[in-house]
Amino acid sequence: MVRKILQGVLPLLVLAGAAYGLSVLLSEKTEVEKQADPPPPPLVRVVTAESADVVFEVFSQGDVRASIESRLSPRVSGSIEWVSPSFVVGGFFAKGDVLLQLDVRDYELAIIQAEARVASAELLVAREESESEVAQSEWDALGSGDAGDLVLRVPHLVEARALVAAARAELEQAHLNLERTKIRAPFDGRVRTRAADLGQVVGPNTELATLYGTHEVEVRLPVADNELQFLKLPLDFRGDVSEGGDPDVVLSTNFAGKDWMWEGHIVRAEGEVDSLTRMVHLVAAVQDPYAEAGGEGLAPERPPLSLGMFVSAAIQGREVQGVVVLPRAALRSGSRVYVVDDQGRLRGRDVQVLRSEADSVVLTSGVEAGELVCVSILEAPVDGMVVGVESIDAAAGQDLSP
């Protein structure tokens, strides 16, 4: 009986002792402290600041217009008997070309009449000269002393000579009127509008056509007043550009599916500031816009710079030396940038911005050449924080959002 009891209790005692020993070992185990790895510093993109000489450009847009435009009218009256083939809308002509011919018969008759009056007046002069000589001879034979002008018919002779001069002037006017029946082009140009045709009776107040010159075209370019500081234009606001101005301008447009360019010059500034836009208008001129292309650097199929074209303009401005050009993304809060020092720490700098453009900024102070400038977007930059750097090209940094 006892033996059976011992056989049932003994295993339980062994298990209880093992459990107790295990609990003692677990209670005496030393905890191992785990040490977390420090987080890596944030990685930022940087560009190396470089000193450069920059030639500024000012951009604008405008429509091409004629530099010379006039309304053609006759100086004499008559019916149109002949029309030049060039006298059509868009037709080209040279200075002195006959565009219209009026009926000449009235003016040819006027010349004949004027010639007759000249002959009559010259006959009167000859008669008065003869009578004056006769009067002088009779006075010398019968009188004594000096004869008066009236006796010698001097006033009559003066009147006769004046009549000759008037008759000759009428003859010259008749010839001039006959010549004016040929209506000639006043300059090299093109017909813009046409308001007369064959058989029409016209006079000095009749508008025949609108003509414009082809030797030069102009483009009116609005420029903000704060952009004028970047141009070589000492403006006096009297419509002129002072000597030393005349900067180059490149005009460009897309026409017939291709991009084209023309070179010109700023020739003047208009004499007022637009009250609505606060813009100053500069006028660019392009010489010989209808010349055949194909010269050096020009495509032979380039179209003429025609009136009404809408063009973009890049005006070459003044040059500044020793400035720092950075991607636009480097600028923070208007006039602050962050540079990375030799210890890899971020340092904030206040800078002097000369010009801010869509993809770049030009600085005159605050950053030295060779320094690393941060172009990455940081949510909460802290002055002195340690960062990792990834150098990129400045041109690539211009594509980053500011």
C-alpha positions in Angstrom: 0.0 0.0 0.0 2.7 2.4 1.0 4.7 1.4 -2.0 1.8 2.3 -4.3 1.5 5.7 -2.6 5.2 6.4 -3.0 5.0 5.4 -6.7 2.2 8.0 -7.3 3.6 10.9 -5.2 7.3 10.7 -6.2 6.9 11.8 -9.8 4.8 14.8 -8.6 7.6 15.8 -6.2 10.2 15.6 -9.0 8.1 17.8 -11.3 7.5 20.3 -8.5 11.2 20.6 -7.8 12.1 21.1 -11.4 9.5 23.8 -11.7 10.8 25.6 -8.7 14.4 25.4 -9.9 13.4 26.9 -13.3 11.6 29.8 -11.7 14.6 30.6 -9.6 16.8 30.6 -12.7 14.4 32.9 -14.6 14.2 35.3 -11.7 18.0 35.7 -11.5 18.5 36.2 -15.4 20.2 39.6 -16.3 18.3 41.8 -18.8 20.4 42.8 -21.9 19.9 46.4 -22.9 19.4 47.0 -26.6 21.0 50.1 -28.1 19.2 51.6 -31.2 21.3 52.8 -34.2 21.2 56.7 -34.6 19.1 57.9 -37.5 21.1 59.0 -40.6 21.2 62.8 -41.3 18.8 64.0 -44.0 20.1 64.0 -47.5 19.9 67.3 -49.4 20.8 68.2 -53.0 23.4 71.0 -53.4 24.9 73.0 -56.2 28.3 74.7 -56.2 28.0 78.4 -56.4 30.1 80.0 -59.1 31.0 83.6 -60.0 29.9 84.6 -63.4 29.5 87.6 -65.8 25.8 87.9 -66.9 24.3 89.7 -69.8 20.7 90.3 -68.9 17.7 89.9 -71.3 14.3 91.5 -71.1 11.4 89.8 -72.7 8.3 91.2 -74.2 5.8 90.7 -77.0 4.1 92.8 -79.6 2.5 93.1 -83.1 4.4 94.0 -86.2 3.3 97.4 -87.7 4.5 99.7 -90.5 7.0 102.4 -89.6 5.6 104.5 -92.6 2.0 104.4 -93.6 0.1 107.0 -95.7 -3.1 107.6 -97.6 -2.6 108.1 -101.3 -4.7 111.0 -102.8 -4.4 112.8 -106.2 -3.3 116.4 -106.4 -5.4 117.1 -109.5 -8.9 116.0 -110.6 -9.8 113.6 -113.4 -11.0 110.2 -114.4 -8.7 107.2 -113.9 -7.7 105.8 -117.3 -5.0 103.3 -116.4 -4.2 101.2 -113.3 -0.8 99.6 -112.6 -0.8 95.8 -112.0 0.9 96.6 -108.7 -2.1 98.6 -107.6 -3.7 95.7 -105.8 -3.9 94.8 -102.1 -0.6 93.4 -101.2 1.1 94.6 -104.4 4.7 95.8 -104.2 6.0 99.0 -105.8 9.1 101.1 -105.9 9.5 104.8 -105.2 8.5 106.8 -108.3 6.5 103.9 -109.9 3.2 105.1 -111.6 0.3 103.5 -109.9 -2.6 105.4 -111.6 -2.9 107.6 -114.7 -5.6 110.2 -115.0 -7.2 111.7 -118.1 -4.6 114.2 -119.5 -6.6 116.1 -122.2 -7.8 119.0 -120.0 -4.2 119.5 -118.8 -2.7 119.4 -122.3 -5.2 122.1 -123.3 -4.3 124.2 -120.3 -0.7 124.1 -121.4 -1.6 125.5 -124.8 -3.6 128.3 -123.2 -0.8 129.1 -120.8 1.7 129.2 -123.7 -0.5 131.7 -125.5 -0.6 133.9 -122.4 3.1 133.8 -122.2 3.5 134.9 -125.8 1.0 137.7 -125.3 2.8 138.9 -122.2 6.2 138.8 -123.9 4.8 140.8 -126.8 3.5 143.4 -124.3 7.0 143.6 -122.8 8.6 144.1 -126.2 6.0 146.9 -127.0 6.6 148.7 -123.7 10.4 148.5 -124.0 10.1 150.0 -127.5 7.8 152.8 -126.3 10.1 153.5 -123.4 13.0 153.9 -125.7 11.0 156.3 -128.0 9.9 158.3 -125.0 13.5 158.6 -123.8 14.6 159.8 -127.3 11.9 162.4 -127.5 12.7 163.7 -124.1 16.3 164.0 -124.9 15.5 165.9 -128.1 12.8 168.3 -126.7 13.1 168.4 -122.9 15.6 169.3 -120.4 16.6 167.7 -117.1 15.6 164.2 -116.0 12.4 162.7 -117.4 10.1 161.1 -114.8 9.4 157.4 -114.7 5.9 157.9 -115.9 7.1 159.8 -119.0 9.5 157.0 -119.7 6.8 154.4 -119.2 8.8 152.6 -116.5 5.7 151.5 -114.5 4.1 150.2 -117.7 7.3 148.2 -118.4 7.4 146.8 -114.8 3.7 145.7 -115.2 4.4 144.0 -118.5 7.4 142.1 -117.1 5.3 141.0 -114.1 2.6 139.8 -116.5 5.3 137.7 -118.3 6.4 136.2 -115.0 2.8 135.4 -114.0 2.1 133.8 -117.5 5.3 131.7 -117.2 4.3 130.6 -113.7 0.9 129.6 -115.1 2.6 127.6 -117.8 4.8 125.9 -115.3 1.8 125.1 -113.2 0.1 123.6 -116.2 3.0 121.4 -116.9 3.1 120.4 -113.2 -0.6 119.5 -113.3 -0.1 117.4 -116.4 2.7 115.5 -114.6 0.5 115.1 -111.6 -2.0 113.1 -113.7 0.5 110.3 -113.2 0.0 109.3 -109.6 3.4 107.9 -108.4 4.5 105.9 -105.4 6.0 108.2 -102.7 8.3 105.5 -101.4 9.2 101.8 -101.7 6.2 99.9 -100.3 3.1 97.8 -100.5 -0.6 98.5 -101.0 -2.5 97.8 -97.8 -6.0 98.9 -98.9 -7.4 100.0 -102.3 -10.3 102.5 -102.7 -10.3 103.5 -106.4 -10.5 101.7 -109.8 -10.5 102.3 -113.5 -13.0 104.9 -114.7 -13.6 106.5 -111.4 -13.5 110.3 -111.2 -11.3 111.5 -108.4 -10.1 114.7 -106.9 -7.7 116.1 -104.3 -9.9 114.9 -101.4 -10.4 111.4 -102.8 -8.6 108.6 -101.0 -7.2 106.2 -103.5 -5.4 103.7 -101.3 -3.4 103.1 -98.1 0.3 102.4 -98.6 3.0 101.4 -96.2 6.8 101.3 -96.5 8.7 98.0 -96.8 12.2 99.3 -95.9 11.4 99.0 -92.2 8.8 97.6 -89.8 8.3 98.3 -86.1 7.2 96.4 -83.1 5.8 98.2 -80.0 7.1 96.3 -76.9 5.6 96.9 -73.4 8.2 96.7 -70.7 7.6 97.0 -66.9 9.4 100.0 -65.4 11.4 97.8 -63.0 12.9 95.9 -66.0 14.4 99.0 -67.5 17.3 98.8 -65.0 18.6 95.8 -66.9 18.7 97.6 -70.2 21.3 100.0 -71.6 18.6 102.7 -72.2 19.2 106.1 -70.6 15.7 107.3 -71.4 14.6 110.9 -71.4 10.9 110.1 -72.0 10.8 112.5 -75.0 10.5 109.6 -77.5 14.3 109.2 -78.0 17.0 106.8 -76.9 20.1 108.6 -76.0 23.4 107.9 -77.7 25.0 104.6 -76.4 21.6 102.8 -76.4 20.3 101.0 -79.5 20.5 97.5 -78.0 20.0 94.4 -80.1 16.6 92.6 -80.0 15.8 89.2 -81.4 12.2 88.7 -82.6 10.8 85.3 -82.9 7.5 83.6 -83.8 6.0 80.4 -85.1 4.7 80.7 -88.6 3.5 78.0 -91.0 4.5 75.4 -88.4 8.1 76.5 -88.0 10.0 78.8 -85.6 11.6 81.9 -87.2 13.8 84.7 -86.0 14.7 88.3 -87.0 17.2 90.7 -85.6 16.5 94.4 -84.9 17.2 97.3 -82.7 15.4 99.4 -80.1 15.2 102.8 -81.8 13.1 104.8 -79.3 10.9 104.8 -76.2 7.4 106.3 -76.3 7.1 109.4 -74.1 4.7 108.2 -71.5 3.9 105.4 -69.0 0.7 103.5 -69.7 -1.8 104.6 -67.0 -3.5 101.1 -66.9 -0.6 98.7 -67.2 2.2 100.9 -65.8 4.3 99.8 -68.7 6.8 101.8 -70.8 6.6 101.0 -74.5 9.8 100.5 -76.4 9.8 100.5 -80.2 12.0 97.9 -82.1 12.8 98.4 -85.7 13.8 95.7 -88.3 15.4 96.8 -91.5 14.4 95.4 -94.9 11.9 92.8 -93.5 10.9 91.7 -97.0 14.5 91.0 -98.2 15.2 87.5 -99.5 16.6 85.3 -96.9 19.4 82.8 -97.3 22.3 84.9 -96.1 24.7 83.7 -93.4 22.8 81.9 -90.7 19.4 82.4 -92.4 17.1 79.9 -93.9 16.3 80.6 -97.5 12.6 79.8 -97.0 12.2 82.2 -94.1 9.0 84.3 -94.5 8.9 88.1 -94.5 8.2 89.9 -91.2 4.7 90.9 -92.3 2.4 93.4 -90.7 0.1 91.9 -88.0 2.5 89.1 -87.0 2.6 88.5 -83.2 6.2 88.1 -82.1 8.2 87.5 -78.9 11.1 89.8 -78.3 14.4 89.2 -76.3 16.1 92.5 -75.7 19.8 92.3 -74.9 20.5 94.3 -71.8 23.5 95.4 -69.8 26.3 93.2 -68.5 27.0 92.7 -64.7 30.2 91.0 -63.5 31.1 88.9 -60.6 27.5 87.8 -59.6 26.3 84.4 -58.5 23.6 82.6 -60.5 21.7 79.9 -58.6 18.6 77.8 -59.4 15.4 79.4 -58.4 14.8 76.5 -55.9 17.7 77.7 -53.8 15.9 80.9 -52.7 13.8 80.7 -49.5 11.4 83.3 -48.1 12.2 85.8 -50.8 15.9 86.6 -49.8 17.3 83.7 -47.9 19.3 80.6 -48.9 20.9 77.6 -47.0 24.5 76.6 -47.5 26.3 73.5 -46.2 29.5 74.3 -44.4 32.7 72.3 -44.1 31.3 70.3 -41.2 28.3 69.2 -43.1 25.9 71.6 -41.2 23.1 73.7 -42.7 23.6 77.5 -42.4 21.0 80.1 -43.3 22.2 83.2 -45.2 20.4 86.4 -46.1 21.3 87.4 -49.7 20.9 90.4 -52.0 18.8 89.4 -55.0 19.5 91.4 -58.2 17.1 89.6 -60.4 14.7 86.7 -59.9 13.6 84.7 -62.9 11.4 81.7 -63.4 14.2 79.1 -63.1 17.2 81.1 -61.7 18.2 84.0 -59.4 21.1 86.4 -59.7 22.7 87.3 -56.4 25.1 90.2 -55.7 26.0 89.2 -52.1 25.4 86.6 -49.4 27.0 83.6 -51.2 30.6 83.2 -52.1 31.9 81.2 -55.1 32.7 77.6 -54.2 30.1 77.3 -51.4 27.5 74.5 -51.5 24.0 75.8 -51.7 21.0 73.6 -50.8 18.3 73.3 -53.5 16.2 70.6 -51.8 12.9 71.4 -50.1 13.1 71.0 -46.3 10.0 71.0 -44.2 11.6 72.4 -41.1 15.2 73.4 -41.7 17.2 74.2 -38.6 20.3 76.3 -38.6 23.3 74.1 -37.7 21.6 70.7 -38.4 23.8 68.0 -39.9 22.9 66.9 -43.4 24.2 64.6 -46.1 24.9 66.1 -49.4 24.3 65.1 -53.0 25.9 67.4 -55.6 24.0 68.1 -58.8 24.7 70.3 -61.8 23.3 73.8 -61.5 21.4 73.3 -64.8 19.6 70.3 -63.3 18.7 72.4 -60.3 16.8 74.8 -62.4 14.2 72.2 -63.1 13.4 71.8 -59.4 10.3 73.5 -57.9 11.1 76.4 -55.6 
